[in-house]
Amino acid sequence: MKKPVVTIEYCPKCGWMLRSAYFAQELLTTFAEELSGVTLKPSEANGTFLISVNNDLIFDRKTKGRFPEIKELKQLVRDIACPEKSLGHSDKA
């Protein structure tokens, strides 16, 4: 089975590249064995911040009205990429 790819599409005009890179670093550290990679994709649409796994949208900043918490993002990715994986302290409510 092919490992999933996470894509983070962000608005460069909004200055969200560093946030995207931080999220990518966290995901690649947590899912070093489970992910094929994390792609950072500058968006041409203002205010965009979308996160998808294998092109399936899992988080949209505009819809949610906020950015994801890192714990929440890890849980969303885990649920698709490797549901059996424990996230340790990030799994606690």
N, C-alpha and C positions, 0 to 999 in steps of 0.2 A: 504494500500500500504506500502511495506517495505521501510524503510529509506535507502538512498544510503550510501555506504562506499567509502571513498577516500583512495587510496593506494599511498604512496610515496615510490618509490624504488630508493635507492641511493647507491653510491659507498662509502663504509666505508674507503677504502684505500685512497680515495681522500679527506677525512676529511669532508664529507658533511652531517654527522649525525646531527650536530647542526642546519644547515640550514633546514634540513627536519623537525626537532622538532619545529623550529620557525614557519614554514609553517603550521604544524599540529596545533599548538597553535592558530594561527590566524584563521584558518578554523573552529576549534572547538568553538572559541569565537564568530565568526560571524554567524555560522550556528548551534548554540547550540540545537535548536529544530528540525532542518531539516536533520541533518546527524546522522547515526547510529554510526559512528566512523571514525577515521583516523588511518590507519595502516602504520607503518614505517617498511619497508622491506629492509634489507641489500642485496645488489646485489652481485653476484659472478663475474659479468662482470665489468671490469674496466671502469670508466668514465660514468657509468649509472646514470641518473637522470630522472626518468619517473614518471608522475602523472596520475592516472587513477581514474575514478568514475565507480564503479560496473564493473571493468575490462575493461572498454572502455577508451583507451588512450586519454588524453586531452592535454598533454604536454610532449615533448621529448627534453631534452637539446641538444642532438647531432643533431637533425633535425633543431632546431631553432638556434643553435650556441650560446645559452645563457640560463640563468636561467629566470624563469618568474618573473615579478614584482608582488608584493603581490596583488595589485589592479587588475591586469590582471588575476591572479589565482582565486581570489574571483569571478570575473565575469564569468570565465569559469565554475567553480563549480556551481555557482548560476544558470547559463543557463540550466544546466542539473538537478540539485537537486530541485530547486524551482524557476522557471523562473519568478514568480509573485513577488518575494521578491525585495524590494528596498535596495540598498547598500549605500544609502545616499551619502556622499561625494565621495565614491569609484565609483559611477556611473557617475560622472561628467567627461567629456572628458578632 
